[in-house]
Amino acid sequence: MRNYSNGKKDKFINSFPTESLENGTCNISDRCKFNFSFFDCSQEAGQDFKDWTMQEICKLLKKLIEYSKMSLKHWETVAIGSGKHKRSVYVSYGNFPRKTDFYFPKHIPYQAIWGRFRLEQSVRLVGFTIPSEFNETKSNNKKTEYKFDCNTFYIVFLDKNHRFYKMDK
């Protein structure tokens, strides 16, 4: 007996998505989000994207793709570096640091929980999250029905030279 198959039909059927927001394996809500709407390139200590090479920007984007696959809490537990330089990929500082070459931008909410992602050597991506007590609460902005999300990292500064959180030597 012959085995008949239709390659086009099989290819078409296999192209249907199998993932769903409703199934138990979808982890989209666990994944951290990156938001650039508070980006500030006006401070002397930081940089603008035009100050970075194409290679540096590509590295940043590749890291953002990887970091977006897991939650912010996950990245707080993953260490990189070695010896005395071993630190978490993501660190939440809480308050704006006292020893810094940056200043607190006026357009950032005062409740911001400051932190950074370590990209490599002294290169950092600096920003903030919102406090956990705001998670899943509606904004007081009457124009929106959206809720706050504590798993979003709001990028404020590119810090190529580790000038945001200065360490004692």
C-alpha angles and dihedrals in degrees: 000000000000124000107225120197136171110219095192092051092047092049091049094049092046090053093067114107114250098190120093135183087229100057124090096244099060109106100179092122091055094056118098119237129217121216124190098186092106094046112144120193095163097093120094094225093057135056140233121228089255088063091060124077120247088251092054092049091049090051090050093051092048090051092048089053090053095042090050091063094072139035126270088247089058093054090051088064099045113091126205131182127041140259115353089351094061108121139148120278088237125031125185109210098183104211127039106274121257094213101060142117090221130079128219107265115232093227093063118091111253089231091064116135103217123217145143144227115223109226101175139320104333097344115115138178106215127198145110147262129209123255117271093242088069094052113123092000121127120251117250087232104115092209096068141052094196123122131227117258122206091197092070120098112207107210113219107159141026104216109189095166104042094250098139099072107024117200127212111249 
